[in-house]
Amino acid sequence: MIKTTISQWNQILREAINQSQYHKPLIIFHQMLQNTFKPNHLTFPILAKACGKLNCIRYSQIVHAHIMKSNFSSDVYVQTAMMDAYIKCDCINIARQVFDKMPQRDVACWNVLILGLVQSGVVDQVLLLFKRMRGEGIRPDSLTVIGLSQSVKGSEGVTVLKAVHCFGIRIGVDLDVSVSNRWVSCYSKVRDLDSAEKVFNEIDRVFVTVVSWNSMIAGYAYFHKHLKAVSFYKKMLFDGFKPDLSTVLNLLSSINQHEVLFYGSLIHCHGIKTGCDLDITILNTLISMYSKCNNLNAARQVFDNMTNKTCVSWTVMIGGYAEKGDLDEALTLFDSMEADGAKPDLVTILNLIGGCGETGALETGKWVEKYATLNGFSNNLMLSNALIDMYAKCGNLKEAREIFYKMRERTVVSWTSVVSGCALNGEFEESLTHFYSMLELGIKPNHITFLAALQACNHGGFIEKGWEIYDMMTKVYKIDPGLDHYSCMADILARGGKINEALDFIKSMPLEPDVGIWSSLLSACKVHNIVEIGELAARCLFEMDPQAAAPYVEMANIYASVGCWDGVMDVRRLMKKNQVKKYPGESIVQVNGKSVKFTVEDRCHPKGTVIYEVLDGLGLQLKDELDV
């Protein structure tokens, strides 16, 4: 039946959009034109929305051409819809051109461009656009403030976000719960969780929604503050709110350590009760959570019970095995994935390459690289960065260098990988050369880059250079050191024999020293036979983990090195009291493509006699070479 009015045609277009049939409005529009019906100011925004949903620049340009030929080329509503379509097609520059040519602008078109800039990552232009908006006398609304809030990035943006917050209160949009929810989320992302919680608590209880609770839980989950996240979840249930998929996903994301797996299991159980466990995203997140918490059996159970596994499901499970060093099972699962008809994606490949680097499986890594090349991933930047890291960790620095030098484009990750790789393989001066070359090219290092450079200084014994890089990180680039940076700097000083200076540095830290920092100091005390500071470090380690064997062994060796045998006996008695067990270290070798683990004096191998005869022969040969 042919519709006789343009309103009826528009209604058909809307129904197609509501049914997610985004190609259909374009077909109907063609039929409209054939029936000589002229679109009106309501038709074109519907078509623009369809183009945006399809993410198709060609369709957007065709619709835009029809608009320019119509009587609505200057219509603010129509042009704003067209801007939105271009933004959704990742064409922010074209959207900006449409905006600049508009003879009149209302707050809606300013908001679309501000939010578009945020969505496209061009956040440095947002405040400039906002100033221009104010200069033209446009009154901002809730969406404007949301866009400004979202543009703030990094911990250094707290001051800007607070200014936006104050502005929002001044113009009265703080009463809008969607604005408050956004502030909770934004404060969390800039690491100001106290302000996020304050904003949440100031929301009128009448207007609080599940989104409000989710925003706060997501903030704590982002920084893995599981206790706070779970606490808010309990309050949410107590206040009568029903959790949704986002709630459960955020809670599961906050659990990433074996010590807190109990909470993850509780959330899993509650997810089953609320029916969330049927969602594929929840199941994939559960696999990830159990894997991170070192419970691969539970992760595999969730995986095996899934009826519809996606590429993400396979990839998460493969990544769990690869991260824990079980490369054989990861590869077996990879074969099963292909046999099941699921096509591996780039993340799957990256997980396998990461596993090869962690286990030193060089030959397997080469095979994965060939597989990636044959499947069209060869020119991918992320893959090249991962390969540099893998080859360096496997001791093949030559191959890592070749990949780095062949790259057409190098990011901060590329430079960090080669800086770290050189340091890992004993090329400390080359590592720092790359670091300074990176700075000369204007590439801004991140916290991982600085850690790699500090590690080069540490193992190379460059104390002054270490201080220089540490000061550069904190004073020039304004990067707050993490525990890893503090640990590395303390180790640089301690290894260089500056034990007292290292202790003063540790005491001046704004963060509580962890096991790694005290272990570094204790190891240095062993090298330099310093008892008193060694005792201090050992006591701290005994309190942190009474059953870890390494500190007891280190302290006993320090006492023995200075002939303090009573101290040695005291340490042994303390070990017995705390029921400390010493476990031998394991090594991994690749034999016929399989990873084989062995320990010191391991005689369990069926060919153990031959192996030790060969090792003894190599030992004698090495001794003869050294004697010569």
Disulfide bonds with the S-S distance in Angstrom:
none
